[in-house]
Each structure stands twice: as structure tokens, then as C-alpha cells.
Amino acid sequence: MSYFKVCSLSLLSIDKPQKFTVDGLEILLVKALTDNKVWAFDNNCNHSDKPLEKGRWDPEKAEITCPFHKAVFNIAENGAVKQAPACIPLPVYQTEIRQENNENIVYVFLD
Ligand code: FES
């Protein structure tokens, strides 16, 4: 269990999640619409083991729609399923932003 350094906050946008591989795990990172916060969640849709990276991100609701069978997960609600066919919440990870050398760096907590 620990925090992993991922990237500079300036590399992230609010409207398109970006893929990173952290400790062997593919995750998506996107800036939250409000606050100085970053959402981090699995790139793998648990309905049929497909990547979410080309899914539609709704920054207002913090929801990702799977591009394959349209399952919807709410990241702000701990990955809760909002629309079938998925039925298991998507893993969501804690993030932290740390100041390093006058730059905001994003860390993700993986257990
Ligand atoms: S693989 Fe995501 S909804 Fe089917």
C-alpha cells in the first residue's frame, strides 16, 4: 500500500481521461471539474474486460460510459454502476496533489 507518483497536474484535462500504467495497473486520470482534485479509476470495464479509455467522460457528473456496451460508472460515487450491463462498481483510487519544485504532481494510492 503506497502512493505512486504519476504525472504533472498540468498534463491532465477535465474533459478527457488519460491512461497511465502505475505499478502494472492501467488507470485513467482526469481533472475534476471543481476543486484541485483528480479522479483516478480502472481502465478496465468489469462487464466484459474491455478498456474504458475511449469511453465518454461526463465532467459534470463525473461519469464514464463504456464504449462497448454502454455501462455507466459514477466516479464521484466510488465507481457505482449507474447503468447496466455492468453490475460491479469500478475501482476508484485516492489521489493526492503534492508541490514539488514549484510543480503540482499527482500521486495515486494503490493497495
Ligand atoms: S465491456 Fe463495458 S459495458 Fe460491456
Backbone and ligand atoms as CSV (ligand in chain L), in Angstrom:
chain,resi,resn,atom,element,x,y,z
A,1,MET,N,N,0.842,-1.178,0.000
A,1,MET,CA,C,0.000,0.000,0.000
A,1,MET,C,C,0.880,1.231,0.000
A,2,SER,N,N,0.759,2.041,-1.056
A,2,SER,CA,C,1.511,3.286,-1.041
A,2,SER,C,C,1.069,4.207,-2.165
A,3,TYR,N,N,1.578,5.415,-2.069
A,3,TYR,CA,C,1.301,6.398,-3.110
A,3,TYR,C,C,2.334,6.270,-4.218
A,4,PHE,N,N,1.880,6.351,-5.444
A,4,PHE,CA,C,2.770,6.300,-6.601
A,4,PHE,C,C,2.689,7.640,-7.332
A,5,LYS,N,N,3.859,8.153,-7.665
A,5,LYS,CA,C,3.934,9.391,-8.433
A,5,LYS,C,C,3.508,9.093,-9.870
A,6,VAL,N,N,2.577,9.887,-10.422
A,6,VAL,CA,C,2.074,9.577,-11.762
A,6,VAL,C,C,2.493,10.627,-12.796
A,7,CYS,N,N,2.140,11.883,-12.579
A,7,CYS,CA,C,2.431,12.897,-13.602
A,7,CYS,C,C,2.235,14.290,-13.038
A,8,SER,N,N,2.578,15.259,-13.849
A,8,SER,CA,C,2.303,16.648,-13.501
A,8,SER,C,C,0.812,16.909,-13.697
A,9,LEU,N,N,0.241,17.674,-12.804
A,9,LEU,CA,C,-1.184,18.029,-12.923
A,9,LEU,C,C,-1.454,18.744,-14.245
A,10,SER,N,N,-0.480,19.477,-14.736
A,10,SER,CA,C,-0.661,20.251,-15.969
A,10,SER,C,C,-0.862,19.358,-17.205
A,11,LEU,N,N,-0.561,18.081,-17.100
A,11,LEU,CA,C,-0.758,17.168,-18.233
A,11,LEU,C,C,-2.204,16.689,-18.360
A,12,LEU,N,N,-2.991,16.920,-17.312
A,12,LEU,CA,C,-4.358,16.381,-17.302
A,12,LEU,C,C,-5.374,17.429,-17.724
A,13,SER,N,N,-6.474,16.943,-18.293
A,13,SER,CA,C,-7.562,17.852,-18.681
A,13,SER,C,C,-8.801,17.485,-17.881
A,14,ILE,N,N,-9.865,18.291,-18.049
A,14,ILE,CA,C,-11.118,17.986,-17.349
A,14,ILE,C,C,-12.087,17.202,-18.230
A,15,ASP,N,N,-11.778,17.118,-19.519
A,15,ASP,CA,C,-12.774,16.507,-20.410
A,15,ASP,C,C,-12.349,15.206,-21.080
A,16,LYS,N,N,-11.113,14.780,-20.838
A,16,LYS,CA,C,-10.694,13.515,-21.444
A,16,LYS,C,C,-9.754,12.774,-20.507
A,17,PRO,N,N,-10.206,11.635,-19.958
A,17,PRO,CA,C,-9.310,10.851,-19.101
A,17,PRO,C,C,-8.095,10.346,-19.889
A,18,GLN,N,N,-6.959,10.336,-19.209
A,18,GLN,CA,C,-5.724,9.861,-19.841
A,18,GLN,C,C,-5.252,8.587,-19.160
A,19,LYS,N,N,-4.705,7.708,-19.975
A,19,LYS,CA,C,-4.265,6.409,-19.463
A,19,LYS,C,C,-2.823,6.467,-18.968
A,20,PHE,N,N,-2.601,5.820,-17.810
A,20,PHE,CA,C,-1.258,5.642,-17.262
A,20,PHE,C,C,-1.160,4.213,-16.750
A,21,THR,N,N,0.040,3.686,-16.766
A,21,THR,CA,C,0.269,2.388,-16.137
A,21,THR,C,C,1.054,2.633,-14.857
A,22,VAL,N,N,0.457,2.260,-13.744
A,22,VAL,CA,C,1.060,2.505,-12.435
A,22,VAL,C,C,1.186,1.178,-11.702
A,23,ASP,N,N,2.396,0.804,-11.388
A,23,ASP,CA,C,2.663,-0.461,-10.702
A,23,ASP,C,C,1.981,-1.637,-11.435
A,24,GLY,N,N,2.015,-1.592,-12.761
A,24,GLY,CA,C,1.445,-2.678,-13.566
A,24,GLY,C,C,-0.049,-2.583,-13.794
A,25,LEU,N,N,-0.689,-1.558,-13.237
A,25,LEU,CA,C,-2.137,-1.409,-13.358
A,25,LEU,C,C,-2.466,-0.257,-14.304
A,26,GLU,N,N,-3.359,-0.501,-15.272
A,26,GLU,CA,C,-3.786,0.589,-16.172
A,26,GLU,C,C,-4.894,1.377,-15.502
A,27,ILE,N,N,-4.637,2.676,-15.336
A,27,ILE,CA,C,-5.650,3.539,-14.729
A,27,ILE,C,C,-5.880,4.751,-15.625
A,28,LEU,N,N,-7.027,5.387,-15.426
A,28,LEU,CA,C,-7.349,6.624,-16.130
A,28,LEU,C,C,-7.379,7.752,-15.118
A,29,LEU,N,N,-6.810,8.890,-15.519
A,29,LEU,CA,C,-6.783,10.071,-14.668
A,29,LEU,C,C,-7.438,11.224,-15.406
A,30,VAL,N,N,-8.241,11.985,-14.678
A,30,VAL,CA,C,-8.876,13.168,-15.263
A,30,VAL,C,C,-9.072,14.184,-14.141
A,31,LYS,N,N,-8.929,15.464,-14.493
A,31,LYS,CA,C,-9.131,16.523,-13.502
A,31,LYS,C,C,-10.610,16.636,-13.192
A,32,ALA,N,N,-10.916,16.836,-11.912
A,32,ALA,CA,C,-12.305,17.102,-11.528
A,32,ALA,C,C,-12.669,18.511,-11.980
A,33,LEU,N,N,-13.955,18.707,-12.199
A,33,LEU,CA,C,-14.429,19.994,-12.687
A,33,LEU,C,C,-14.196,21.101,-11.659
A,34,THR,N,N,-14.396,20.779,-10.405
A,34,THR,CA,C,-14.198,21.767,-9.344
A,34,THR,C,C,-13.089,21.280,-8.419
A,35,ASP,N,N,-12.625,22.157,-7.609
A,35,ASP,CA,C,-11.558,21.859,-6.648
A,35,ASP,C,C,-10.258,21.560,-7.378
A,36,ASN,N,N,-9.231,21.381,-6.618
A,36,ASN,CA,C,-7.941,20.997,-7.181
A,36,ASN,C,C,-7.829,19.491,-6.958
A,37,LYS,N,N,-8.672,18.752,-7.681
A,37,LYS,CA,C,-8.804,17.319,-7.418
A,37,LYS,C,C,-8.673,16.532,-8.715
A,38,VAL,N,N,-8.183,15.304,-8.584
A,38,VAL,CA,C,-8.028,14.422,-9.747
A,38,VAL,C,C,-8.753,13.122,-9.454
A,39,TRP,N,N,-9.519,12.656,-10.433
A,39,TRP,CA,C,-10.154,11.343,-10.331
A,39,TRP,C,C,-9.213,10.298,-10.931
A,40,ALA,N,N,-9.142,9.146,-10.294
A,40,ALA,CA,C,-8.337,8.030,-10.813
A,40,ALA,C,C,-9.174,6.759,-10.711
A,41,PHE,N,N,-9.247,5.994,-11.804
A,41,PHE,CA,C,-10.059,4.780,-11.791
A,41,PHE,C,C,-9.533,3.769,-12.799
A,42,ASP,N,N,-9.973,2.528,-12.640
A,42,ASP,CA,C,-9.523,1.444,-13.521
A,42,ASP,C,C,-9.836,1.745,-14.980
A,43,ASN,N,N,-8.932,1.340,-15.847
A,43,ASN,CA,C,-9.201,1.443,-17.283
A,43,ASN,C,C,-10.000,0.240,-17.771
A,44,ASN,N,N,-10.215,-0.721,-16.905
A,44,ASN,CA,C,-10.845,-1.962,-17.325
A,44,ASN,C,C,-12.321,-2.023,-16.925
A,45,CYS,N,N,-13.203,-2.070,-17.928
A,45,CYS,CA,C,-14.630,-2.236,-17.628
A,45,CYS,C,C,-14.840,-3.681,-17.190
A,46,ASN,N,N,-15.417,-3.836,-16.001
A,46,ASN,CA,C,-15.549,-5.183,-15.439
A,46,ASN,C,C,-16.722,-5.972,-16.015
A,47,HIS,N,N,-17.481,-5.363,-16.935
A,47,HIS,CA,C,-18.562,-6.141,-17.559
A,47,HIS,C,C,-18.001,-7.219,-18.472
A,48,SER,N,N,-17.053,-6.812,-19.326
A,48,SER,CA,C,-16.535,-7.791,-20.276
A,48,SER,C,C,-15.040,-7.583,-20.521
A,49,ASP,N,N,-14.383,-7.038,-19.492
A,49,ASP,CA,C,-12.928,-6.934,-19.547
A,49,ASP,C,C,-12.425,-6.142,-20.751
A,50,LYS,N,N,-12.979,-4.957,-20.951
A,50,LYS,CA,C,-12.592,-4.107,-22.086
A,50,LYS,C,C,-12.111,-2.748,-21.553
A,51,PRO,N,N,-11.259,-2.063,-22.336
A,51,PRO,CA,C,-10.745,-0.771,-21.863
A,51,PRO,C,C,-11.780,0.356,-21.947
A,52,LEU,N,N,-11.732,1.221,-20.955
A,52,LEU,CA,C,-12.658,2.358,-20.899
A,52,LEU,C,C,-12.076,3.627,-21.514
A,53,GLU,N,N,-10.819,3.566,-21.913
A,53,GLU,CA,C,-10.123,4.801,-22.314
A,53,GLU,C,C,-10.782,5.562,-23.461
A,54,LYS,N,N,-11.556,4.907,-24.291
A,54,LYS,CA,C,-12.243,5.619,-25.374
A,54,LYS,C,C,-13.712,5.866,-25.034
A,55,GLY,N,N,-14.040,5.676,-23.772
A,55,GLY,CA,C,-15.413,5.927,-23.333
A,55,GLY,C,C,-15.710,7.407,-23.236
A,56,ARG,N,N,-17.002,7.732,-23.084
A,56,ARG,CA,C,-17.402,9.141,-22.987
A,56,ARG,C,C,-17.335,9.574,-21.522
A,57,TRP,N,N,-16.611,10.654,-21.276
A,57,TRP,CA,C,-16.476,11.191,-19.924
A,57,TRP,C,C,-17.407,12.377,-19.768
A,58,ASP,N,N,-18.224,12.356,-18.718
A,58,ASP,CA,C,-19.106,13.483,-18.411
A,58,ASP,C,C,-18.521,14.201,-17.199
A,59,PRO,N,N,-17.872,15.368,-17.405
A,59,PRO,CA,C,-17.224,16.053,-16.289
A,59,PRO,C,C,-18.211,16.601,-15.261
A,60,GLU,N,N,-19.429,16.902,-15.692
A,60,GLU,CA,C,-20.434,17.440,-14.754
A,60,GLU,C,C,-20.838,16.380,-13.728
A,61,LYS,N,N,-21.055,15.173,-14.207
A,61,LYS,CA,C,-21.499,14.096,-13.309
A,61,LYS,C,C,-20.354,13.228,-12.807
A,62,ALA,N,N,-19.163,13.417,-13.376
A,62,ALA,CA,C,-18.019,12.537,-13.102
A,62,ALA,C,C,-18.381,11.094,-13.430
A,63,GLU,N,N,-18.916,10.903,-14.650
A,63,GLU,CA,C,-19.316,9.562,-15.074
A,63,GLU,C,C,-18.609,9.161,-16.364
A,64,ILE,N,N,-18.252,7.892,-16.431
A,64,ILE,CA,C,-17.639,7.343,-17.641
A,64,ILE,C,C,-18.612,6.311,-18.233
A,65,THR,N,N,-18.807,6.417,-19.550
A,65,THR,CA,C,-19.658,5.465,-20.265
A,65,THR,C,C,-18.766,4.539,-21.068
A,66,CYS,N,N,-18.908,3.262,-20.858
A,66,CYS,CA,C,-18.094,2.284,-21.576
A,66,CYS,C,C,-18.451,2.322,-23.071
A,67,PRO,N,N,-17.434,2.352,-23.934
A,67,PRO,CA,C,-17.713,2.441,-25.370
A,67,PRO,C,C,-18.236,1.132,-25.969
A,68,PHE,N,N,-18.209,0.057,-25.216
A,68,PHE,CA,C,-18.583,-1.236,-25.796
A,68,PHE,C,C,-20.066,-1.568,-25.630
A,69,HIS,N,N,-20.561,-1.582,-24.378
A,69,HIS,CA,C,-21.976,-1.922,-24.177
A,69,HIS,C,C,-22.691,-0.872,-23.331
A,70,LYS,N,N,-22.059,0.307,-23.212
A,70,LYS,CA,C,-22.694,1.496,-22.615
A,70,LYS,C,C,-22.970,1.433,-21.113
A,71,ALA,N,N,-22.266,0.598,-20.382
A,71,ALA,CA,C,-22.381,0.675,-18.925
A,71,ALA,C,C,-21.885,2.049,-18.483
A,72,VAL,N,N,-22.473,2.580,-17.408
A,72,VAL,CA,C,-22.073,3.891,-16.879
A,72,VAL,C,C,-21.649,3.725,-15.424
A,73,PHE,N,N,-20.497,4.292,-15.097
A,73,PHE,CA,C,-19.966,4.256,-13.729
A,73,PHE,C,C,-19.812,5.688,-13.224
A,74,ASN,N,N,-20.225,5.928,-11.986
A,74,ASN,CA,C,-20.046,7.252,-11.394
A,74,ASN,C,C,-18.809,7.237,-10.492
A,75,ILE,N,N,-17.823,8.008,-10.889
A,75,ILE,CA,C,-16.546,8.009,-10.174
A,75,ILE,C,C,-16.663,8.747,-8.838
A,76,ALA,N,N,-17.476,9.803,-8.809
A,76,ALA,CA,C,-17.665,10.561,-7.566
A,76,ALA,C,C,-18.392,9.739,-6.505
A,77,GLU,N,N,-19.075,8.679,-6.941
A,77,GLU,CA,C,-19.778,7.789,-6.004
A,77,GLU,C,C,-19.047,6.451,-5.912
A,78,ASN,N,N,-17.729,6.529,-5.860
A,78,ASN,CA,C,-16.904,5.325,-5.691
A,78,ASN,C,C,-17.078,4.304,-6.796
A,79,GLY,N,N,-17.310,4.768,-8.016
A,79,GLY,CA,C,-17.406,3.850,-9.148
A,79,GLY,C,C,-18.736,3.138,-9.261
A,80,ALA,N,N,-19.763,3.655,-8.591
A,80,ALA,CA,C,-21.081,3.000,-8.606
A,80,ALA,C,C,-21.609,2.836,-10.034
A,81,VAL,N,N,-22.258,1.704,-10.275
A,81,VAL,CA,C,-22.862,1.440,-11.584
A,81,VAL,C,C,-24.149,2.248,-11.689
A,82,LYS,N,N,-24.254,3.068,-12.743
A,82,LYS,CA,C,-25.459,3.872,-12.962
A,82,LYS,C,C,-26.292,3.305,-14.085
A,83,GLN,N,N,-25.662,2.466,-14.891
A,83,GLN,CA,C,-26.401,1.851,-15.996
A,83,GLN,C,C,-25.790,0.491,-16.310
A,84,ALA,N,N,-26.650,-0.528,-16.462
A,84,ALA,CA,C,-26.203,-1.867,-16.840
A,84,ALA,C,C,-25.621,-1.802,-18.267
A,85,PRO,N,N,-24.927,-2.838,-18.716
A,85,PRO,CA,C,-24.914,-4.201,-18.196
A,85,PRO,C,C,-23.889,-4.473,-17.090
A,86,ALA,N,N,-22.998,-3.559,-16.763
A,86,ALA,CA,C,-22.078,-3.834,-15.654
A,86,ALA,C,C,-22.898,-3.912,-14.368
A,87,CYS,N,N,-22.420,-4.668,-13.399
A,87,CYS,CA,C,-23.154,-4.741,-12.132
A,87,CYS,C,C,-22.225,-4.628,-10.926
A,88,ILE,N,N,-20.934,-4.457,-11.175
A,88,ILE,CA,C,-19.960,-4.327,-10.086
A,88,ILE,C,C,-19.323,-2.943,-10.184
A,89,PRO,N,N,-19.219,-2.215,-9.060
A,89,PRO,CA,C,-18.604,-0.882,-9.117
A,89,PRO,C,C,-17.183,-0.935,-9.682
A,90,LEU,N,N,-16.814,0.150,-10.318
A,90,LEU,CA,C,-15.480,0.276,-10.898
A,90,LEU,C,C,-14.513,0.706,-9.791
A,91,PRO,N,N,-13.344,0.073,-9.674
A,91,PRO,CA,C,-12.388,0.522,-8.668
A,91,PRO,C,C,-11.940,1.968,-8.898
A,92,VAL,N,N,-12.024,2.757,-7.847
A,92,VAL,CA,C,-11.628,4.169,-7.862
A,92,VAL,C,C,-10.504,4.325,-6.845
A,93,TYR,N,N,-9.525,5.143,-7.172
A,93,TYR,CA,C,-8.337,5.272,-6.320
A,93,TYR,C,C,-8.202,6.682,-5.769
A,94,GLN,N,N,-7.688,6.732,-4.558
A,94,GLN,CA,C,-7.410,8.012,-3.913
A,94,GLN,C,C,-6.268,8.712,-4.617
A,95,THR,N,N,-6.365,10.014,-4.720
A,95,THR,CA,C,-5.273,10.779,-5.311
A,95,THR,C,C,-4.854,11.888,-4.354
A,96,GLU,N,N,-3.674,12.384,-4.595
A,96,GLU,CA,C,-3.143,13.480,-3.791
A,96,GLU,C,C,-2.305,14.338,-4.733
A,97,ILE,N,N,-2.347,15.641,-4.531
A,97,ILE,CA,C,-1.518,16.544,-5.329
A,97,ILE,C,C,-0.471,17.150,-4.408
A,98,ARG,N,N,0.780,16.964,-4.768
A,98,ARG,CA,C,1.889,17.476,-3.939
A,98,ARG,C,C,2.698,18.488,-4.736
A,99,GLN,N,N,3.140,19.486,-4.029
A,99,GLN,CA,C,4.005,20.512,-4.632
A,99,GLN,C,C,5.437,20.005,-4.626
A,100,GLU,N,N,6.040,19.944,-5.804
A,100,GLU,CA,C,7.448,19.535,-5.898
A,100,GLU,C,C,8.133,20.444,-6.901
A,101,ASN,N,N,9.158,21.131,-6.469
A,101,ASN,CA,C,9.893,22.048,-7.351
A,101,ASN,C,C,8.962,22.991,-8.114
A,102,ASN,N,N,8.061,23.612,-7.391
A,102,ASN,CA,C,7.102,24.568,-7.963
A,102,ASN,C,C,6.175,23.953,-9.005
A,103,GLU,N,N,5.932,22.656,-8.886
A,103,GLU,CA,C,5.031,21.985,-9.823
A,103,GLU,C,C,4.058,21.128,-9.025
A,104,ASN,N,N,2.815,21.044,-9.510
A,104,ASN,CA,C,1.828,20.177,-8.862
A,104,ASN,C,C,1.943,18.779,-9.454
A,105,ILE,N,N,2.251,17.819,-8.589
A,105,ILE,CA,C,2.453,16.446,-9.032
A,105,ILE,C,C,1.322,15.572,-8.481
A,106,VAL,N,N,0.783,14.713,-9.358
A,106,VAL,CA,C,-0.329,13.844,-8.959
A,106,VAL,C,C,0.220,12.494,-8.486
A,107,TYR,N,N,-0.247,12.085,-7.318
A,107,TYR,CA,C,0.073,10.767,-6.753
A,107,TYR,C,C,-1.228,9.962,-6.643
A,108,VAL,N,N,-1.108,8.669,-6.844
A,108,VAL,CA,C,-2.271,7.776,-6.715
A,108,VAL,C,C,-1.935,6.726,-5.672
A,109,PHE,N,N,-2.936,6.460,-4.818
A,109,PHE,CA,C,-2.759,5.459,-3.765
A,109,PHE,C,C,-3.272,4.109,-4.254
A,110,LEU,N,N,-2.393,3.122,-4.274
A,110,LEU,CA,C,-2.779,1.761,-4.663
A,110,LEU,C,C,-2.510,0.828,-3.497
A,111,ASP,N,N,-3.457,-0.083,-3.238
A,111,ASP,CA,C,-3.198,-1.044,-2.150
A,111,ASP,C,C,-3.013,-2.448,-2.684
L,1,FES,S1,S,-17.388,-4.091,-21.731
L,1,FES,FE1,FE,-18.087,-2.284,-20.769
L,1,FES,S2,S,-20.232,-2.446,-20.818
L,1,FES,FE2,FE,-19.543,-4.266,-21.734
